[in-house]
Amino acid sequence: MVGLTQYLVALLSLLVGLGMASPLQAAHGISLDGQLKYAADFQRFAYTSEKAVPGGTLTLHALGTFDKMNPYTLKGTHPDLLAGLLFETLTVHSLDEPFAQYGLLAKDIQVAGDGLSVLFELHAHARFSDGTPVTAEDVAYSFTVLNSDKAHPLYQSYWQDVQKVVVLDKHKVRFEFKQKNRELPMITGEMPVLNRAFYSKHPFEKGDLTVPVGSGPYVVESFDPGKTITYRRNPDYWGKDLPVRRGQYNYERVVVKYFKDPVVALEGFKAGEFDFIFENNSKQWARDYVGEKFEQGRIRKEELPHKQGAGMQGWLFNMRRPLFQDKRVRQALTLALDFEWSNENLFHNQYRRSDSYFSNSEMAARGLPSPAELALLEPLRAQLDPEVFAEVQAPPSTAAPGSVRANLRRAAELLKEAGWQLASDGLLAKGGQPFKVEILLASPAFERVMAPYAANLKKLGVELSYRTVDLSLYQRRLDSFDFDMVVHTFAQSQSPGNEQRDMWHSASADIQGSRNLIGLKNPAIDALVEKIIYAESRQALVTACRALDRVLLAGHYLVPNWYLNYYRVAYWHHLQRPEQLPLYYQPESWLFTWWIGDGTRAAQPSLKKVAP
């Protein structure tokens, strides 16, 4: 979940969240816990800098290509950064608060005392890049089209509790809710506001390369699909003096160059073809970010800590496939991963093992269920695996006194119990069908991780193949659930909410493009997702997340991978950054508070880390 846009005095905000406040009051920001770091008269976010100098060109990279200019439809691929640079939402996140947002297009937010509606008042001077005003009619249109079958299906799931939108006047619009949900005012604030006039001339669902009109700080200057896209800062950008925009979007131009391969991209970075890189490959980070340019300080290499929840990365099983219906099969395939060996020999001991769907957060389940968790789980006991009520077990380990041999022996027992027998060709078979499975990959960098896993599975009589495909085909295969297994990360925010429906709920399992890649259809999981969405306090939310975590872990729906609690970034010396590091951010989001300097400083200022 993300935040919303509205300031309520701390006590009032809390009371509204609990449904106890009666007045309707305007505010500049809002949060789930009723606390806001920034007062109504704040001048800028603390993780921006007064030293920022506008100008220059930021050059970045992306992989693959693009074939459309609408980031909100299912089919096709849009250019990197398009949504964030061209389109704006009613509210914007604060990167140093876990679940707070402040007004962007919206000047004021009013949450009804009964929690069943929220009213946004737009800035009267808000403008699209063609100079036309942003109006309440544009907001209403945006909600209508994003909730239609013309848009990506995740929006219908995300806002399904919004009953209707009412235009009150040119600048005021009210969202009315089907039922009380303290996150709804926030997630309606996250809605991108589209230009109704533009899409009346250019059908929303068309999916071509017509450059859209947005209200954001940049416009598209030029593009060449598969090669590059250039964004130019809009000199007439309406919001440049807003506190939520000061010190940000400093680059005159942002250029994205497209590469087909991450290895080639890295060589391009070191040759100066682009300015900044966020590295996901541990081997490359350890071995390839070296040389004279690094020693001289021309390229800077940093590990930036963060407080983001890590969610869960894993090789997930497509439960739509009959092969994975038996839990013992899924457990056996999980036992075959020797994470400790991979971490030492492939990852340079950089990673931690993912042990929760809410890794690196207070929402991760631990030990036995608490009384509060049991209050949610006991009514569902008949639908749950008994493992849910036992102590949470860490993922299989080969660290002493364990061993890969012992894990494979246990995996063989589970497969035998599930009815799989070795055939004459050395492969397991059941009902005349050999045990063959394919893992779909989007990057060849993952192949070196697959090889030892495939070797372990071969000892069990399982034939694992893995195939790297181009990004556009990869996305199509995911959208249509056309895979056996796939590497995927279920990201989580500091305050999970409505987006959980799109990941785990039965209603999303058959909707192409949903994040329910596993194909879960479990009424107990559905019930716990609803508990998360309608939690009325932070503690109730944490409890519901822990209960859901137990159920997902007990299902063994994926082979848990690994995570980092810091970001690996490198950048050329002419990039300068603020001194204060935010807490809850992605590298790309903080990068747009940086600026182009003269590159003469030997080192960046020491980072000031704020307390959580």
Secondary structure, 3 states (H helix, E strand, C coil): CCCECCCCCHHHHHHHHCCCCCCCEEECEEECCCCCCCCCCCCCCCCCCCCCCCCCEEEEEEECCCCCCCCCCCCCCCCCCHHHHHCCECEEECCCCCCEEEECCEEEEEECCCCCEEEEEECCCCECCCCCECCHHHHHHHHHHHCCCCCCCHHHHHCCCEEEEEECCCCEEEEEECCCCCCHHHHHHCCECCCHHHHHHCCCCCCCCCCCCCCCCEEEEEEECCCEEEEEECCCCCCCCCCCCCCCCCCCEEEEEEECCHHHHHHHHHCCCCCEEECCCHHHHHHCCCCHHHHCCCEEEEEEECCCCCEEEEEEECCCCHHHCCHHHHHHHHHCCCHHHHHHHCCCCCCEECCCCCECCCCCCCCCCCHHHHHHHHHHHHHCCHHHHCCCCCCCCCCCCCCHHHHHHHHHHHHHHCCCEECCCCCEEECCEECEEEEEECCHHHHHHHHHHHHHHHHHCCEEEEEECCHHHHHHHHHCCCCCEEEEEECCCCCCCCHHHHHHCHHHCCCCCCCCCCCCCCHHHHHHHHHHHCCCCHHHHHHHHHHHHHHHHHHCCEEECEECCEEEEEEECCEECCCEECCCCCHHHHHCCCEECCCCCCCCCCCEECCC
